Amino acid sequence: MKNNKNDLSHHILPNSATMVGVCIMVISIVKSQPSDMVSYLIDKALAIDSLLFTISALLSFLSIRLEKSSEGFERWAEFIFIIGLVSMMLIAVILSFEIV
């Protein structure tokens, strides 16, 4: 029987999937605005961010499903999830204050 070492993965998986949905929703909102360089950059950055959250979700899923190397998958899932959150925060600041 598997121990509870990968409890974090049970939180990363649904939250990563939710963040992919948030990225897709914001991309659709940005696409509905008049096209300029800022919307182009935000659109591409959110697409990359969505990819990061998808990778994080897949790694956390592997951590839950596989007994061997589950801690490694969980560590990478957590690391990539944090990178995705930080990049999303930066994108939100750029979008809100129109820094670019």
C-alpha positions as CSV (number, residue, x, y, z in Angstrom):
1,M,0.0,0.0,0.0
2,K,1.2,3.5,-0.9
3,N,2.0,6.0,1.9
4,N,0.9,9.6,1.9
5,K,4.2,11.1,0.8
6,N,2.5,12.6,-2.3
7,D,-0.3,14.5,-0.6
8,L,0.9,17.7,-2.3
9,S,0.2,16.2,-5.7
10,H,-3.5,15.8,-4.7
11,H,-3.6,19.6,-4.4
12,I,-1.4,20.4,-7.4
13,L,-3.4,18.3,-9.9
14,P,-6.8,20.0,-9.6
15,N,-5.3,23.5,-9.1
16,S,-3.1,23.2,-12.1
17,A,-6.1,22.1,-14.2
18,T,-8.1,25.1,-12.9
19,M,-5.2,27.4,-13.8
20,V,-5.1,26.1,-17.3
21,G,-8.8,27.0,-17.6
22,V,-8.1,30.5,-16.2
23,C,-5.3,31.0,-18.7
24,I,-7.5,30.0,-21.6
25,M,-10.3,32.3,-20.4
26,V,-7.9,35.3,-20.1
27,I,-6.5,34.5,-23.6
28,S,-10.0,34.6,-25.0
29,I,-10.6,37.9,-23.3
30,V,-7.4,39.4,-24.6
31,K,-8.2,38.1,-28.1
32,S,-11.5,40.0,-28.0
33,Q,-9.7,43.3,-27.4
34,P,-8.2,45.4,-30.2
35,S,-4.9,43.9,-31.3
36,D,-1.7,45.6,-30.2
37,M,1.8,44.6,-29.0
38,V,0.7,44.3,-25.4
39,S,-2.2,41.9,-26.2
40,Y,0.1,39.9,-28.4
41,L,2.7,39.5,-25.7
42,I,0.2,38.7,-23.0
43,D,-1.5,36.2,-25.3
44,K,1.8,34.3,-26.0
45,A,2.9,34.5,-22.3
46,L,-0.4,33.0,-21.1
47,A,-0.2,30.3,-23.7
48,I,3.3,29.4,-22.3
49,D,1.8,29.7,-18.8
50,S,-1.0,27.3,-19.7
51,L,1.6,24.8,-20.9
52,L,3.5,25.1,-17.6
53,F,0.3,24.3,-15.7
54,T,-0.5,21.4,-18.0
55,I,3.0,19.9,-17.4
56,S,2.6,20.4,-13.7
57,A,-0.8,18.6,-13.7
58,L,0.7,15.7,-15.7
59,L,3.7,15.4,-13.3
60,S,1.4,15.5,-10.3
61,F,-0.8,12.8,-11.9
62,L,2.3,10.6,-12.5
63,S,3.3,11.2,-8.9
64,I,-0.1,9.9,-7.7
65,R,-0.2,6.9,-10.1
66,L,3.4,5.7,-9.9
67,E,4.9,4.4,-6.7
68,K,8.5,4.5,-8.1
69,S,10.0,8.0,-8.3
70,S,6.8,9.6,-7.1
71,E,8.7,12.2,-4.9
72,G,10.7,13.3,-7.9
73,F,7.6,13.9,-10.0
74,E,5.9,15.7,-7.1
75,R,8.9,18.0,-6.6
76,W,9.0,18.9,-10.3
77,A,5.2,19.4,-10.4
78,E,5.5,21.8,-7.4
79,F,8.4,23.7,-8.9
80,I,6.7,24.1,-12.3
81,F,3.4,25.1,-10.6
82,I,5.2,27.8,-8.7
83,I,6.9,29.1,-11.8
84,G,3.5,29.2,-13.5
85,L,1.9,31.1,-10.6
86,V,4.8,33.7,-10.6
87,S,4.6,34.2,-14.3
88,M,0.8,34.6,-14.1
89,M,1.2,37.2,-11.4
90,L,3.8,39.1,-13.6
91,I,1.4,38.9,-16.6
92,A,-1.4,40.2,-14.4
93,V,0.7,43.2,-13.3
94,I,1.7,43.9,-16.9
95,L,-1.9,43.7,-18.0
96,S,-3.3,45.8,-15.2
97,F,-0.7,48.6,-15.3
98,E,0.0,48.4,-19.1
99,I,3.7,48.4,-18.3
100,V,4.8,47.3,-21.8
